[in-house]
């Protein structure tokens, strides 16, 4: 029983396509990106594989790096806030204010009071009262 070269190529391609499909599907991508990569890899096997090796994993690594940086920034900000709450020197407070302003945020303001609402109706009622009583503007933080 002889096996033709085309049968071997078809079988090899099928195995390759199945393996690449598993690799692409197991990565955390949007559904549209997953389908695009699968189509590229199946319709243009060699070109698709080269493009995937050059572009595909790099995007995921950049996203992971961004998450690591964001996590580190959150940890540093949490530590700084803890320091401020526990009587940090005034220059630490000024540094934190400069960071917020440099990031394009509004400068920090002193709050006379803070009210925390856990129910929607109470929050909307208080919001309506604050808007009616306001002379110039109302500060809200969510």
Secondary structure as GFF3:
##gff-version 3
##sequence-region A 1 142
A	DSSP	alpha_helix	5	26	.	.	.	ID=ss1
A	DSSP	alpha_helix	31	43	.	.	.	ID=ss2
A	DSSP	alpha_helix	45	51	.	.	.	ID=ss3
A	DSSP	pi_helix	52	56	.	.	.	ID=ss4
A	DSSP	alpha_helix	57	85	.	.	.	ID=ss5
A	DSSP	alpha_helix	90	102	.	.	.	ID=ss6
A	DSSP	alpha_helix	120	133	.	.	.	ID=ss7
###
